[in-house]
Amino acid sequence: MKQFAKIVSGLAFLGTILPAALLAMGLLELGVVKIGMMVAAAAWFAAMPVWMEHGTE
């Protein structure tokens, strides 16, 4: 499960970076970038705590 969460969080992180870069290059419109980054940020915040949780040993 942690490995899957790492993959999802990595892809979500790229999903927050790539739309901004594509907007800067003029390949995407602002509305598409906003939606894409919102979805990616939500996925990142959902996946990150799964594999970054601190142990209570």
Secondary structure, DSSP 8 states (H G I E B T S, - for coil): -HHHHHHHHHHHHHHHHHHHHHHHTTSS-HHHHHHHHHHHHHHHHHHHHHHH-----
